[in-house]
């Protein structure tokens, strides 16, 4: 038995019970009045049962007349949610950057306040949206449930039923109109922060001449020498950038890659549509020994054979001109290089520092010929790489790392737009809901009496 059938049977039961009370041969006016009330309520609930389709049709009609479009509302919520998530990630990044450069104590309280405002706005917007979607999805069930509660005899659940129907009708029509309300109220005021260029996602890989991943490479993006971002590949040579957390440029741009002091430049292609960019950077003159330990191969060298076991690398090199190869390790590591089975003497030693890591490079000269090279490294330790990551969203939102206070006014406006105004609008809808519920529930102007003409 479905809900509407049960509601109809309850209305029939109330009608019969009301007639029975009115027909009782007892001189009690209260009993007669109760019987009359049951008859009125039963007819009213029966009318609601048969008007179920009409109620749902009225909701659809009023929504179309008022311009309530759930698709547009969902798009509006998605855009605002994405922007709030980007702002949240951006100010977290600003907090990390300012702490690394020694200004954390100056900006920490301000950034914390901004993050709290963004989080509150995000929570409010998502809460209203989730509740609204639940009401929209279950509107048919909720209306039928409200009719069933109204049909319960003696008005035991009439108020609850009237409130369920009212809140379903009002919010199904009203919530999609919230963006129009906010736009109308906030028109002509300060513009909220927005993306100055599109933000995409990307999955990048970086490999050496043999396709082995190069870990902890630093990549920077530029457009006409204008800095865009700085990221670090993980130890597996992979960089995953999500558009909702860090962001990556959608358009073609120049990237500069640093690997243990080596610098390379590439043209990074743009991503098409909503597809995530998947791109691999090939470093043709480097071979990986271990994390941030590398072998540089000079020009005129062909790697005929390649074998790598833990800390040992074996190469058969065919050399066609005077050239070299070099091994770059951290300063505390120990290195042994054998060329054709004999311990090789380096022709040049280079010492340098890269991101506070001390390196030593050993260069070995080669003349034309075939060489069997064995490289064995005893890794003492791996110094942590300390790189100041600057996500692309800072550039896309045009936020200054050293002046986050300038964005405080925009965030305050956005807090009003996405927290205060939605709460005011929901309050207005609740007020209307209360009035409709009173009309259905029969507190002041009882609609039941007008419908049954009693």
C-alpha positions in Angstrom: 0.0 0.0 0.0 1.5 3.4 -1.0 1.4 6.5 1.1 -1.4 8.2 -0.8 -3.7 5.2 -0.5 -3.0 5.1 3.2 -3.8 8.8 3.4 -7.1 8.3 1.6 -8.2 5.4 3.8 -7.4 7.5 6.9 -9.5 10.3 5.5 -12.4 7.8 4.9 -11.9 6.6 8.5 -12.0 10.1 9.8 -15.2 10.9 7.8 -17.0 7.8 9.1 -15.9 8.5 12.6 -17.1 12.1 12.4 -20.5 11.0 11.1 -20.7 8.5 13.9 -20.0 11.1 16.5 -22.6 13.5 15.0 -25.2 10.7 14.9 -24.8 9.7 18.5 -28.0 10.3 20.5 -26.2 12.2 23.3 -26.8 15.8 24.3 -23.1 16.8 24.3 -22.2 19.8 22.0 -18.5 19.1 22.3 -18.9 15.6 20.8 -21.1 17.0 18.0 -18.5 19.7 17.3 -15.7 17.1 17.3 -17.6 15.0 14.8 -18.1 18.0 12.5 -14.4 18.8 12.8 -13.5 15.2 11.8 -15.8 15.5 8.7 -14.2 18.8 7.6 -10.7 17.4 8.1 -11.4 14.2 6.3 -12.9 16.0 3.2 -9.9 18.3 3.2 -7.4 15.5 3.4 -9.2 13.6 0.6 -9.1 16.7 -1.6 -5.3 16.9 -0.9 -4.9 13.2 -1.9 -6.6 13.8 -5.2 -4.7 17.1 -5.7 -1.3 15.4 -5.3 -0.5 15.7 -9.0 -1.9 19.2 -9.1 0.5 20.3 -6.3 3.6 18.9 -8.1 2.4 20.5 -11.3 1.9 23.9 -9.5 5.5 23.6 -8.3 6.8 23.1 -11.8 4.6 25.9 -13.2 5.6 28.5 -10.7 9.3 27.5 -11.1 9.1 28.1 -14.8 7.2 31.4 -14.4 9.7 32.7 -11.8 12.7 31.4 -13.8 13.8 28.9 -11.2 16.4 26.7 -13.0 18.1 24.0 -11.1 20.8 23.6 -13.8 21.8 27.2 -13.6 21.8 27.1 -9.8 24.0 24.0 -9.8 26.4 25.7 -12.2 26.5 28.8 -9.9 27.2 26.7 -6.8 29.9 24.8 -8.7 31.6 28.0 -9.7 31.5 29.5 -6.3 32.6 26.3 -4.6 35.6 26.0 -7.0 36.6 29.6 -6.3 36.3 29.1 -2.5 38.4 26.0 -2.7 41.0 27.8 -4.8 41.1 30.7 -2.4 41.4 28.3 0.5 44.4 26.6 -1.1 45.9 30.0 -2.1 45.9 31.4 1.4 47.2 28.2 2.8 50.1 28.5 0.3 50.6 32.1 1.3 50.8 31.0 4.9 53.5 28.5 4.1 55.4 31.0 2.0 55.3 33.8 4.6 56.4 31.3 7.3 59.4 30.2 5.2 60.6 33.7 4.6 60.3 34.6 8.2 57.1 36.6 8.1 54.8 34.0 9.6 54.3 35.9 12.8 53.3 39.0 11.0 50.6 37.5 8.7 49.5 34.4 10.6 46.6 35.9 12.4 45.3 37.7 9.3 45.6 34.6 7.1 44.0 32.5 9.8 41.0 34.9 9.9 40.7 34.8 6.1 40.8 31.0 6.0 38.1 30.9 8.7 35.9 33.2 6.6 36.4 31.1 3.5 35.7 27.9 5.4 32.5 29.3 6.8 31.3 30.5 3.4 32.1 27.1 1.9 30.3 25.3 4.7 27.2 27.5 4.5 26.9 27.3 0.7 27.4 23.5 0.6 24.9 23.0 3.5 22.2 25.0 1.8 22.8 23.2 -1.5 22.8 19.7 0.0 19.5 20.4 1.9 17.9 21.9 -1.2 18.9 19.0 -3.4 17.6 16.6 -0.8 14.2 18.4 -0.8 14.2 18.5 -4.6 15.0 14.8 -5.0 12.5 13.7 -2.4 9.8 16.3 -3.1 7.3 13.7 -4.4 7.8 11.5 -1.3 7.7 14.5 1.1 4.5 15.9 -0.3 2.8 12.5 -0.1 4.1 12.1 3.5 2.8 15.5 4.4 -0.7 14.6 3.1 -0.5 11.4 5.1 0.2 13.3 8.3 -2.6 15.7 7.6 -4.9 12.8 7.2 -4.3 11.4 10.7 -7.5 11.8 12.7 -7.9 14.4 15.5 -5.2 16.6 13.9 -2.5 14.6 15.8 0.1 15.3 13.0 -1.5 18.0 11.0 1.0 20.7 11.9 3.9 18.5 10.9 2.3 17.5 7.7 1.5 21.1 6.8 5.1 22.1 7.5 6.6 19.3 5.4 4.4 20.2 2.4 5.1 23.9 2.8 8.8 23.6 3.1 9.0 21.3 0.1 6.9 23.6 -2.1 8.6 26.8 -1.0 12.2 25.6 -1.1 11.8 23.7 -4.4 10.7 26.9 -6.0 12.8 29.4 -4.0 16.3 27.9 -3.7 17.1 28.1 -7.4 16.3 31.8 -7.3 18.9 32.5 -4.6 21.6 33.5 -7.1 19.2 36.1 -8.6 18.5 37.5 -5.1 22.2 37.7 -4.2 23.1 39.3 -7.6 20.3 41.9 -7.2 21.2 42.8 -3.6 25.0 42.9 -4.2 24.8 44.7 -7.6 26.9 47.9 -7.8 29.1 46.9 -4.8 32.7 45.8 -4.7 33.5 43.0 -7.1 34.3 39.6 -5.5 37.7 37.9 -6.3 37.7 35.9 -9.5 40.0 34.0 -11.7 41.9 36.2 -14.1 42.7 33.2 -16.3 41.5 29.6 -16.5 43.0 27.0 -14.2 43.5 23.4 -15.3 44.8 20.1 -13.8 48.0 18.4 -14.9 49.9 15.1 -14.5 53.6 15.5 -15.4 56.4 12.9 -15.5 60.1 13.5 -15.9 62.5 10.7 -17.1 66.1 10.3 -17.9 67.7 9.1 -21.2 66.6 5.5 -20.4 63.1 6.3 -19.2 63.8 6.1 -15.5 62.0 8.6 -13.4 64.0 11.5 -12.0 62.9 12.4 -8.5 62.6 15.8 -6.8 63.1 18.0 -9.8 62.0 21.6 -9.5 59.8 23.0 -12.2 58.9 26.7 -12.8 56.5 28.1 -15.3 56.9 31.4 -17.1 55.0 33.4 -19.7 57.0 36.2 -21.3 59.4 36.1 -18.4 56.4 36.5 -16.0 56.6 34.0 -13.2 53.6 31.7 -12.9 54.3 28.8 -10.5 56.9 26.6 -8.8 56.4 22.9 -8.0 58.5 19.9 -7.0 58.3 16.4 -8.5 58.0 13.6 -6.1 60.7 10.9 -5.6 59.0 8.9 -8.4 59.4 11.6 -10.9 55.7 12.5 -11.0 53.9 15.8 -10.4 50.1 15.8 -9.9 48.5 19.2 -9.9 44.7 19.5 -9.3 42.9 22.6 -10.4 41.0 22.8 -7.1 44.1 22.8 -4.9 47.1 24.2 -6.8 46.2 24.7 -10.4 48.2 24.6 -13.7 48.0 27.0 -16.7 45.6 25.9 -19.4 47.6 27.7 -22.1 51.0 26.9 -23.6 53.9 28.4 -21.7 57.6 28.0 -21.0 58.9 25.7 -18.2 62.3 25.7 -16.6 63.4 22.5 -14.9 66.2 22.2 -12.3 67.6 18.8 -11.4 70.5 18.8 -8.9 71.8 22.0 -10.4 71.2 21.2 -14.1 68.8 23.5 -15.9 66.6 22.7 -18.9 63.8 24.6 -20.7 60.7 23.2 -22.4 57.6 24.5 -24.1 54.7 23.1 -22.1 51.6 22.5 -24.3 48.2 23.7 -23.3 45.4 21.4 -22.2 42.3 21.1 -24.4 38.9 21.6 -22.8 38.3 20.0 -19.4 40.9 17.3 -20.1 43.8 17.1 -17.6 47.2 17.6 -19.2 49.3 14.5 -19.2 52.9 15.2 -20.4 56.3 13.6 -20.0 59.6 15.6 -19.9 62.6 13.7 -21.3 66.1 14.7 -20.2 68.3 13.1 -22.9 71.8 13.7 -21.4 71.2 12.4 -17.8 71.0 9.0 -16.2 69.7 8.5 -12.7 71.8 6.8 -10.0 69.4 7.6 -7.1 67.3 10.4 -5.8 69.2 13.6 -6.9 72.3 11.6 -7.9 73.0 11.8 -11.6 75.3 10.8 -14.4 75.8 13.4 -17.2 76.6 12.0 -20.7 78.4 14.3 -23.1 77.8 14.6 -26.8 79.1 12.0 -29.2 78.3 9.1 -26.9 76.0 6.1 -27.6 74.9 4.0 -24.7 75.1 0.5 -26.1 74.3 -1.4 -22.9 72.7 -0.2 -19.6 72.4 -2.0 -16.3 71.4 -0.7 -12.9 71.4 -2.6 -9.6 70.7 -0.6 -6.4 73.8 1.6 -6.0 75.7 0.4 -9.0 75.4 1.5 -12.7 77.1 -0.4 -15.5 77.3 1.2 -19.0 78.9 0.2 -22.3 79.7 3.4 -24.1 80.6 3.9 -27.7 82.4 7.2 -28.1 82.8 8.9 -31.5 84.6 12.1 -30.5 86.5 13.6 -27.6 83.9 14.0 -24.9 83.3 13.2 -21.2 80.8 11.9 -18.7 80.4 13.2 -15.2 78.9 11.9 -11.9 77.2 14.2 -9.5 76.6 13.1 -5.9 76.0 14.7 -2.5 79.2 15.8 -0.8 79.0 13.2 1.9 78.6 10.3 -0.5 81.5 8.0 -1.6 82.2 7.2 -5.3 84.1 4.6 -7.2 84.3 4.7 -11.0 85.8 1.9 -13.0 86.6 2.3 -16.7 87.4 -1.0 -18.5 88.0 -2.6 -15.1 90.4 0.0 -13.8 89.8 2.7 -11.2 89.4 6.0 -13.2 90.9 9.3 -12.2 88.7 12.3 -12.6 89.8 15.0 -14.9 87.9 17.7 -13.1 86.1 18.1 -9.8 83.2 20.6 -9.3 81.7 21.6 -6.0 78.5 23.7 -5.8 75.3 24.1 -3.7 71.7 23.6 -5.0 68.8 24.5 -2.6 71.1 24.3 0.4 72.4 20.8 -0.7 76.2 20.5 -1.2 77.1 18.6 -4.4 80.4 17.3 -5.8 80.7 16.5 -9.5 83.4 14.3 -10.9 84.2 14.6 -14.6 85.9 11.9 -16.7 87.4 12.5 -20.1 86.8 10.0 -23.0 88.4 9.7 -26.4 86.9 7.8 -29.3 86.5 4.1 -28.6 84.4 1.6 -26.6 84.3 1.7 -22.8 82.8 -0.4 -20.1 82.0 1.9 -17.2 81.1 0.8 -13.7 79.8 3.5 -11.2 79.4 2.5 -7.6 78.1 5.1 -5.1 77.9 4.6 -1.3 74.9 6.8 -0.3 75.5 8.2 3.2 72.3 10.1 3.5 69.9 12.2 1.5 69.5 15.8 2.5 65.9 17.0 2.5 65.0 19.3 -0.4 63.7 22.6 0.9 61.9 24.4 -2.0 59.4 27.2 -1.7 56.4 26.0 -3.6 54.3 28.7 -5.2 51.1 27.3 -6.8 49.6 28.7 -9.9 46.4 29.8 -8.2 48.3 32.7 -6.6 48.9 34.0 -10.1 45.4 33.1 -11.4 43.8 35.0 -8.5 46.5 37.8 -8.6 47.2 37.4 -4.9 50.4 39.0 -3.7 52.3 36.7 -1.3 53.8 39.6 0.6 50.5 41.6 0.8 47.7 39.2 1.7 45.9 42.0 3.6 44.9 43.5 0.2 42.7 40.5 -0.4 41.0 40.8 3.0 38.4 43.2 1.7 37.5 40.9 -1.2 37.2 37.9 1.1 34.9 39.9 3.4 32.7 40.8 0.5 32.6 37.2 -0.5 31.7 36.2 3.0 28.8 38.5 2.9 27.8 37.3 -0.6 28.1 33.6 0.1 27.3 33.4 3.9 25.2 36.4 5.1 23.0 36.8 2.0 22.2 33.1 1.6 21.3 32.9 5.3 19.0 36.0 4.9 17.4 34.4 1.9 16.9 31.1 3.7 15.3 33.1 6.5 12.9 34.7 4.1 12.0 31.3 2.7 11.4 29.9 6.2 9.1 32.9 6.9 7.1 32.1 3.8 7.1 28.4 4.7 5.6 29.2 8.1 2.8 31.2 6.5 2.0 28.5 4.0 2.1 25.9 6.8 -0.3 28.0 8.9 -2.7 28.2 6.0 -2.6 24.4 5.4 -2.6 23.5 9.1 -5.6 25.7 10.0 -4.3 28.1 12.7 -5.7 31.4 11.5 -7.2 31.5 8.0 -8.1 27.8 7.7 -8.0 26.8 4.1 -9.8 23.5 4.9 -13.0 25.3 5.7 -13.0 27.2 2.4 -12.3 24.1 0.4 -15.1 22.0 1.9 -17.5 24.9 2.1 -18.6 24.1 5.6 
